[in-house]
């Protein structure tokens, strides 16, 4: 059990694409994705309450020492998918889409 308040569980699918494969026959080595994107998600997002910057509950959460990740937009599945997409792009991965699964039958995707 986690001692911090947090929202939903989710699974992110990050779609990478390239017109060419590297010398090993890959678009990107999955270990590179894990060491970058998964590490960021585990460190900053996992077991953390995602809140919009204007959420009135934000200061209450901080005052009680809860883990909070502040977003510039409403933390919907669509916006979280976009946030992951943007992070992957900033890390120079050839990302074309991120799908965020909240349940086995509910997902939202971001593709610019």
C-alpha positions in Angstrom: 0.0 0.0 0.0 1.3 3.5 -0.8 1.3 6.1 1.9 0.7 8.9 -0.6 -2.7 9.8 -2.1 -2.7 9.2 -5.8 -5.2 8.9 -8.6 -5.8 6.2 -11.2 -3.5 3.4 -12.3 -2.7 3.7 -16.0 -0.6 2.0 -18.7 1.1 4.1 -21.4 1.8 2.8 -24.9 4.5 4.9 -26.6 4.5 4.5 -30.4 7.9 5.2 -32.0 8.4 5.3 -35.8 11.3 5.7 -38.2 11.8 5.4 -41.9 15.1 3.5 -41.1 16.4 1.0 -38.6 19.7 1.4 -36.8 22.6 -1.0 -37.4 21.0 -3.5 -34.9 17.7 -3.4 -36.8 15.8 -1.3 -34.2 14.1 2.1 -34.3 15.2 2.6 -30.6 16.5 0.2 -28.1 13.8 -0.4 -25.5 16.4 -0.1 -22.8 17.0 3.5 -23.8 13.2 4.1 -23.6 13.2 2.5 -20.1 16.1 4.4 -18.8 14.7 7.7 -20.0 10.9 7.8 -20.1 10.1 5.0 -17.7 12.6 6.4 -15.2 10.9 9.8 -15.4 7.4 8.3 -15.0 8.6 6.2 -12.0 10.4 9.2 -10.4 8.0 12.0 -11.0 4.5 10.6 -11.8 4.1 7.2 -10.2 2.3 7.3 -6.8 1.8 11.0 -7.2 -1.4 13.1 -7.4 -1.5 15.0 -10.7 -3.3 18.3 -10.2 -4.1 21.4 -12.4 -2.0 24.4 -11.2 -5.2 26.3 -10.2 -6.7 23.4 -8.2 -7.7 24.8 -4.8 -6.6 21.4 -3.2 -3.0 21.9 -4.4 -1.9 23.9 -1.3 -3.6 21.5 1.1 -1.8 18.6 -0.5 1.5 20.3 -0.3 0.9 21.4 3.3 0.4 17.7 4.2 3.6 16.6 2.5 1.8 14.7 -0.3 3.5 14.1 -3.6 2.0 16.4 -6.2 2.8 16.8 -9.9 1.5 20.2 -11.1 0.2 20.4 -14.6 -0.7 23.5 -16.7 -3.9 21.8 -17.7 -6.6 19.5 -16.4 -5.0 16.1 -15.8 -7.3 14.1 -18.1 -6.1 10.9 -19.8 -5.7 12.9 -23.0 -3.6 15.6 -21.4 -1.4 13.0 -19.6 -0.9 11.2 -22.9 0.2 14.6 -24.4 2.5 15.2 -21.5 4.2 11.9 -22.0 4.4 12.5 -25.8 6.0 15.9 -25.2 8.5 14.4 -22.8 9.5 11.6 -25.2 9.9 14.2 -28.0 12.1 16.3 -25.7 14.3 13.3 -25.1 14.7 13.0 -28.9 12.7 9.8 -29.3 10.8 9.5 -32.7 7.4 9.4 -31.0 4.3 9.5 -33.1 1.6 8.7 -30.6 1.0 8.0 -26.9 -2.0 5.9 -25.8 -2.9 6.0 -22.1 -5.0 3.1 -20.9 -6.9 3.8 -17.7 -8.6 0.4 -17.7 -8.5 -2.6 -20.0 -11.3 -1.0 -22.0 -10.7 2.7 -21.7 -8.0 4.6 -23.3 -7.1 8.1 -24.7 -4.4 8.9 -27.2 -2.4 11.9 -28.3 -1.0 12.3 -31.8 -0.3 15.8 -33.0 
